[in-house]
Amino acid sequence: MTDSDLDPLSLFAMAELNQLRTQALDLFDRCLAENNLAPIVAFIERYIQEDPPHLPLLREFTDGLHQRLLSLRAYQFDVRQRVLQIFTDDYGVEIGPMLPANAYHLMKITQVLDYARKRGKDISDDDLLILGKLLEASVKTAGRLQSQIEMVDQLQMLVQDWLKALNATVGRRYWSEDESNAPIQ
C-alpha cells in the first residue's frame, strides 16, 4: 500500500481511532490509580451505544489492556525475583519454594524470616530487620500489582464480552438486511 492508496477519510478515521484509544488508556490508567473502573466503563458504554457501535475502538482498547496486563505481570514477577536474588546472593538462602509466583502477595513475612534465620549464613538481627522491611515493601507492591492485574483482567473480559456480543448483533443485522434484499426463489 502506498501513500496515494490512503484516502483522507481513512487517514482521518485512523487518527480518530488512535486518539480515542489513547484517551481510553489514559482514562483507564487513572481508574487503576483510583481503584475504580466506573469511569472507563461509562466511556466504553458511550461508544458501544453509537450506531454502528465503535468496534475498532473496542478491539484496539482490548489490545491495549492485554499489553497492560502483560506489563503488570512482568513487573510483579520482577518484584519477586529481586527479593529471591537478594536472599540467595547475599545470605545463601533459597526461599523460592516458600514464595509461589501466583501467591507472592500473600506471603507470611515472619515465616520467611524464621526460615532465613535458620538456614542463612551469618544473618544478624540488623539484617533480619532490613530483610523484614524489604519483604514488607515487596509484599505491599505485589499486592497493589495483584489488585491492578485483577482489575485489568476483569475489564478485559468485560470488553471482550461486549465485543463478541456486538460483533454477533452487527453481523445478524447486516445478514438479515442482505437476506431481505435477496430475490425469493
N, C-alpha and C positions, 0 to 999 in steps of 0.2 A: 504494500500500500504506500503510495507517495503522498506528499503534502497536497497535491492537487486532487487526490481522491477524497479528501475530507472536505465536506461542505461546512459552511459557517454554522449551520444549525446543529450539526453533530458535535462540533467543537464547543459550542455554547452548552449543549446538554452535558458533555463530559466535564466541562468546567463547573457547571452547576452541581453535578453529582459529586465531584471532588470536594466542593465547598460544603455540601450537606454532610458528606461522610466525615470531614474534618470537624464540622460543628457537632455532629453526633458523638464522635470520640472525645472531643473536649468536654462536652456535657457529661459523658459517661465518666471521665476521669474525676470530674467534680463530684459526681454521685458516689464514686468509690471513696473519695476523701470524706464525704459527709455520711457515708454508710446508709444511703437512701437511694433506691432505684426509681422512685416515683417520677422525678423529672425526666429521665431518659425514656421511661415507659410512655409518658404523656407525649414526648417528642415523636416517638415512633408511631404511636396511635394516630397522631395528626397526619402523618404521611401515608399510613395504610388506609386511611379513610378517603383519600383522594380517589377520583375516578378518572382514569385507571389508577390503582394503587402504585406507589413508587417502589416496585420490586427491585430495580437495580440498587437503590439505596439500601434496602434490607440485605441484599447479597453482599454489598461492599461492607456494610456495618458488621455482618456476621464474620466476614474475613478479618476485619479489624479486631473483633472480640477474640477470635481464635488466636491471633498474634499476641494480644494482651495476656491471654490465658497461658500461652507457652512461656512468655516472659516472666510472669509471676511464678510459675512452677520452677523455672530455671533459677530465679532469684532465691526461692525457698530452698531449693537443693543446695545452692551455694552457701547459704547461711549455715546449714547443717554441716556441709563439707569443711568449712573453715573451722568450726568447733572440733570436729573429729581430727582434723590435721593438727591443731594445737595440742590436743590431748596426746596424740600419738607421737608427734615430733618432739614436743617439749617435756613430756612426762612419761613416755613409754607405755601409755595405757590405751588399749584398743577398746573404745566404748561403742563402736558401730552397732554391734548386735543388740545393745540396750536401747538404741535410738532408731527405730524403723522410720524410713523416709516418709511414709504416708501418715505417721502419727508423731512426728518430731515435736510439734507444737504442744503435745500432751505430756511431754517428758516430766518425770519426777526428779527435780534438781537434787534433792537430798539423796536419793538412791544413787544417782550418778556420782555425786561427790564421795559418798561412802565407798562405792566400788573403786573409784580412783585412789582414794586414801589407802585401801587395802592392797591394791595391785600396782600402784605407781612407784616410781623411783624418786626418793627424796622429795616428797611433796610436803612443804611446810604449811603451817596454819595460814600464813600470809598468802601462799599460793592457792590454798583452798578458798580463801576469801575472794581472791581475784577471779578464780575459776567460777565461783558461785555467781559473781556479778556478770561475768561473761555469759554464763548459761542463762541467767535471768534476762539479759538483754536479747540474747539469741531466741529464747522461747517467746518473748514478747513480740519480736519481729516476725517470727514464724507464725504466731497466732494471728497477727494482723494480716499477713500474707494469705493464710488459710481462709480467713474471712473474705478477703477480696477474691480469692480463687473461687470460693463458693458462690459469691455474687455474680462473677463473670460467667461461671458455668450455668447458673440459674437464668441469667439474662440471655445467654447464647441459646439455650434450649427454648426459651420463650420466643425469641426472634425466629429460630428455625421452624418452630411450630406455626407461627404466623405466616412465614414464607411458604411452607408446604400448603397450608390452607388457602392462601391467596393464589398460589400457582394453580391449584385444583379449581378454584372458583373462576378465575380468569379463563382458564382452559375450557371449562364447561360452557362459560358464557359465549366464547367465540366459536366453540364447536357447535353449539346449538344454533347460533346465528348463521353459520355456514350451512348447516343442515336445512334450515328453513328456506334458504335461497336455492337449494338444490331442486331440480325438477323431480316430480313424483313419478316413479316408474311402476 
